[in-house]
Amino acid sequence: MSDESRHERELGGQLLASVSRSFYLTLKALPAELREPISLAYLLARTADTIADTAAVPVSLRLDCLAQFDHAVRGQPAPGLARRVREEFMPHQADPAERRLMEHFGDGLAWLATMREVPLRAIREVLQHIIEGQRLDLERFPGDGCLRCLADDAELDDYTWRVAGCVGEFWTGLCATEKPGALDPAVSLEQMKLWGADFGRGLQLVNILRDVGEDLRDGRGYLPGTVCEGKLDAAALHTVWKHWTAACRLHLDAGLQYVLHVADGKLRYATALPLLLAARTLALMRSASWADVERGVKVSRLEVARVLAEAALACRHPDSLKRLFLRLAGEA
């Protein structure tokens, strides 16, 4: 058995399923040529996210470990990093899946070392953007008890690109190199990357809009102009939230264009799932009371299962997929 298949079997199965939640449905549906590099990139990005979010660890240590993680991703020495992650971060994880993720940190880096040159380069590049986004996040929101928000729309746009928009570009590039013919030849790769970046931004905005209450309670205001001198401006929050729900909806339109121009049927289905679930989540948020928005709005497991079944049929024809998207978005 090769190193690649061993790592994929040991890390890309139960561990990946336990930490990726609904996105695991997408990973499972991917064509074989794309499943391993995208699964590995997700697992390493999720690891970096857990390092950044472990509030019990001092911010200075989290920033240092992220910097060392960036070195390791680039193929540079990061001595003792795996041990530090196990000793400093693993004990603070209440979720057993997060504990296993920290425990297997070194195995994830070992899996990365088995990648072929082209996917390795792509994974390294996207992880560098993601880790930089998390570093900026920690510096902006150090968890010191003070409430802050992003300075302006440009900061939010940059943040959503770093942690998700760049993933759309990464995904598109891998499709072109690892599965030639998977994308519509009538559309340029550059256009697909632009749609992919906006698609990623839209998915991240759904997360930000959905988690607005929880984030504010933790001192993080991702929506610009909502905090003044350390205090929440509730009236501004409602206005700004509505503005960004509209922006998010436009990004999801770009996501729809992206999916419609994926030529490979299996890949189209895998790519459509996060889009359709995001459209449904956004629709539920827009129709919910503000109290429900602050508590967090999610698509039920039953509805997720229904979307999966409907998508399997709708993805066979562009018009059917458009109709399903608009219905889930509450517009048909």
C-alpha positions in Angstrom: 0.0 0.0 0.0 1.4 3.4 -0.9 2.0 6.3 1.5 -0.7 8.3 -0.2 -3.4 5.6 0.2 -2.3 4.9 3.8 -2.6 8.5 4.8 -5.9 9.0 3.0 -7.3 5.9 4.6 -6.1 6.9 8.1 -6.8 10.6 8.0 -9.3 11.0 5.2 -11.9 8.8 6.6 -13.4 9.0 10.1 -11.2 11.9 11.3 -12.1 14.0 8.2 -15.7 13.2 8.5 -15.8 14.1 12.2 -14.3 17.6 11.7 -15.7 18.6 8.3 -19.4 18.0 9.1 -21.6 18.9 6.2 -18.6 19.6 3.9 -17.7 15.9 4.1 -20.7 15.3 1.9 -18.9 17.3 -0.8 -15.6 15.6 -0.2 -17.1 12.2 -0.5 -18.8 13.1 -3.8 -15.6 14.4 -5.5 -14.1 12.5 -8.4 -11.2 10.3 -7.2 -8.6 12.5 -8.9 -9.5 15.5 -6.7 -10.6 13.8 -3.5 -7.2 13.3 -1.9 -5.6 16.8 -2.5 -8.8 18.7 -1.5 -9.4 16.5 1.5 -5.8 17.0 2.7 -6.0 20.8 2.1 -9.3 20.9 4.1 -7.8 18.9 6.9 -4.8 21.1 7.3 -6.9 24.3 7.0 -9.2 22.9 9.7 -6.1 22.2 11.9 -4.9 25.8 11.5 -8.4 27.0 12.3 -8.5 25.0 15.5 -5.0 26.4 16.5 -6.3 29.9 15.9 -9.5 29.4 17.8 -8.2 27.7 21.0 -9.0 30.5 23.3 -7.5 28.8 26.4 -4.0 29.1 24.7 -2.4 32.6 24.9 -2.7 34.6 21.6 1.1 35.0 21.4 1.5 31.2 21.4 -1.2 30.7 18.9 0.4 33.2 16.6 3.8 31.6 17.0 2.4 28.1 16.2 0.6 29.5 13.1 3.9 31.0 12.0 5.6 27.7 12.5 2.8 25.9 10.7 3.3 28.2 7.8 7.0 27.3 7.7 6.1 23.6 7.8 3.6 24.0 5.0 6.3 25.7 2.9 8.6 22.7 3.5 10.8 24.6 5.9 11.9 23.3 9.3 9.5 23.6 12.2 11.2 21.6 15.0 9.0 20.5 17.8 5.8 21.9 16.3 3.8 18.6 16.3 4.8 18.1 20.0 3.8 21.6 20.9 0.4 21.2 19.2 -0.2 18.0 21.1 0.9 19.3 24.5 -0.4 22.9 24.3 -3.6 22.6 22.2 -4.9 19.0 22.4 -5.8 19.2 26.2 -8.0 22.2 25.6 -10.3 20.6 23.0 -13.7 19.7 24.5 -14.7 18.1 21.1 -13.2 14.6 20.7 -12.8 15.2 17.0 -10.8 18.3 17.6 -8.6 16.4 20.1 -7.9 13.8 17.4 -7.1 16.5 14.9 -4.5 18.0 17.2 -3.1 14.6 18.0 -2.6 13.7 14.3 -1.1 17.1 13.4 2.2 15.6 12.4 0.5 12.9 10.3 -1.2 15.6 8.3 2.1 17.2 7.5 3.5 13.7 6.6 0.6 13.3 4.2 1.4 16.6 2.6 5.0 15.4 2.0 3.6 12.6 -0.2 1.8 14.9 -2.6 2.9 15.2 -6.2 4.5 18.5 -7.2 1.5 20.2 -8.9 -1.1 19.6 -6.1 1.6 20.1 -3.5 2.3 23.6 -4.9 -1.5 24.4 -5.0 -2.0 23.2 -1.4 0.9 25.2 -0.1 -0.3 28.3 -1.8 -3.9 28.1 -0.5 -2.8 27.2 3.0 -0.5 30.2 3.1 -3.4 32.5 2.3 -5.6 30.8 4.9 -3.0 30.9 7.7 -2.4 34.6 7.0 -6.1 35.3 7.2 -6.2 33.5 10.6 -3.1 35.5 11.8 -4.8 38.8 10.9 -8.0 37.6 12.6 -6.1 37.0 15.9 -4.4 40.3 15.7 -7.6 42.1 15.1 -9.6 40.2 17.7 -7.2 39.1 20.5 -9.9 38.0 22.9 -9.0 40.5 25.6 -12.6 41.2 26.5 -12.9 44.3 24.2 -15.5 44.3 21.5 -14.1 45.3 18.1 -15.2 45.2 14.4 -13.5 45.2 11.1 -12.6 48.7 9.9 -14.3 48.8 6.5 -15.8 46.8 3.7 -12.3 46.3 2.2 -11.1 44.5 5.3 -14.1 42.2 5.2 -13.7 41.5 1.5 -10.0 40.7 2.1 -10.8 38.4 5.0 -13.4 36.4 3.1 -11.0 36.0 0.2 -8.1 34.9 2.4 -10.1 32.2 4.3 -12.5 31.1 1.5 -12.3 33.0 -1.8 -8.8 31.7 -2.3 -10.2 28.2 -1.9 -12.4 28.7 -4.9 -9.4 29.6 -7.0 -7.4 26.6 -5.5 -10.3 24.3 -6.3 -10.6 25.6 -9.9 -6.9 25.2 -10.5 -6.8 21.7 -9.3 -9.8 20.8 -11.5 -7.8 22.1 -14.5 -4.6 20.2 -13.7 -5.9 17.0 -12.1 -9.0 16.4 -14.1 -8.7 17.9 -17.5 -12.1 18.4 -19.2 -13.9 18.8 -15.9 -14.7 22.5 -16.6 -16.6 24.0 -19.5 -14.1 24.7 -22.3 -16.3 27.6 -23.5 -15.4 29.5 -20.3 -11.9 30.7 -19.6 -10.0 29.4 -16.6 -9.6 32.9 -15.4 -13.4 33.5 -15.4 -13.9 30.3 -13.5 -11.4 31.4 -10.9 -13.2 34.7 -10.5 -16.5 33.0 -10.1 -14.9 30.5 -7.7 -13.4 33.3 -5.6 -16.8 35.0 -5.3 -18.4 31.6 -4.6 -16.0 31.1 -1.7 -16.6 34.6 -0.4 -20.3 33.9 -0.4 -19.9 30.7 1.6 -17.8 32.5 4.2 -20.3 35.4 4.4 -23.1 32.9 5.1 -21.0 31.7 8.1 -20.4 35.3 9.3 -24.0 36.3 9.0 -25.2 33.0 10.6 -22.7 33.3 13.5 -23.1 37.1 14.1 -24.5 36.7 17.6 -21.9 34.2 18.8 -19.0 36.2 17.3 -20.2 39.4 19.0 -20.4 37.7 22.3 -16.8 36.6 21.8 -15.7 40.2 21.0 -15.5 39.7 17.2 -17.5 42.0 14.9 -16.8 40.9 11.3 -19.4 43.4 10.0 -17.8 46.8 9.6 -19.3 49.9 11.2 -21.2 48.0 14.0 -19.0 48.8 17.0 -18.2 52.3 18.2 -15.7 52.9 21.1 -16.1 49.3 22.2 -19.9 49.3 22.2 -22.3 47.6 19.8 -24.4 49.9 17.7 -27.6 47.7 17.4 -29.3 49.9 14.8 -26.2 49.9 12.6 -25.8 46.2 13.1 -29.3 45.5 11.6 -28.6 47.8 8.7 -25.2 46.4 7.9 -26.4 42.8 8.3 -29.0 43.4 5.7 -26.5 45.0 3.4 -24.2 42.0 3.6 -27.0 39.5 3.2 -27.7 41.2 -0.2 -23.9 41.1 -1.0 -23.8 37.4 0.0 -26.8 36.7 -2.3 -24.8 38.2 -5.3 -21.8 36.1 -4.4 -24.0 33.0 -4.4 -25.2 34.0 -7.9 -21.5 33.8 -9.0 -21.4 30.4 -7.3 -24.4 29.3 -9.4 -22.6 30.4 -12.6 -19.6 28.4 -11.5 -21.5 25.2 -10.9 -23.4 25.5 -14.2 -20.1 25.6 -16.0 -18.6 22.5 -14.4 -18.8 19.9 -17.2 -18.1 16.7 -15.1 -21.3 15.4 -13.6 -19.8 14.0 -10.4 -17.8 17.2 -9.8 -20.9 19.4 -10.6 -22.9 17.5 -7.9 -20.0 17.9 -5.3 -19.7 21.6 -6.1 -23.4 22.2 -6.0 -24.0 20.9 -2.5 -22.3 23.7 -0.5 -24.0 26.3 -2.9 -27.5 24.9 -2.4 -27.1 24.5 1.4 -25.7 28.1 1.6 -28.7 29.4 -0.4 -31.1 27.7 1.9 -29.3 28.9 5.0 -29.3 32.5 3.7 -33.0 32.2 2.9 -33.8 31.0 6.4 -31.8 33.8 8.0 -33.5 36.5 5.9 -36.9 35.2 6.9 -36.0 34.7 10.6 -36.6 37.0 13.5 -33.6 38.9 14.8 -33.7 36.9 18.0 -33.4 33.7 16.0 -30.6 35.2 13.9 -28.6 36.0 17.1 -29.1 32.5 18.3 -27.9 31.0 15.0 -30.0 29.7 12.1 -29.1 26.3 10.6 -30.6 23.9 8.0 -32.0 20.9 9.7 -30.5 17.4 9.1 -33.8 16.3 7.5 -33.7 19.2 5.0 -30.0 18.6 4.3 -30.9 15.0 3.3 -33.7 16.3 1.1 -31.4 18.8 -0.6 -28.9 16.0 -1.3 -31.5 13.9 -2.9 -32.9 16.7 -5.0 -29.5 17.9 -6.1 -28.7 14.4 -7.4 -31.5 14.8 -9.9 -31.3 18.6 -10.5 -27.6 18.5 -11.4 -28.3 16.5 -14.5 -29.8 19.6 -16.3 -28.9 23.3 -15.9 -32.5 24.5 -15.9 -33.4 22.1 -13.1 -30.4 23.1 -11.1 -31.3 26.8 -11.5 -34.9 26.1 -10.4 -33.7 24.2 -7.3 -31.3 27.0 -6.4 -33.9 29.7 -6.6 -36.4 27.6 -4.7 -34.0 27.0 -1.9 -33.1 30.7 -1.9 -36.8 31.5 -1.4 -37.2 33.1 -4.8 -39.3 30.6 -6.7 
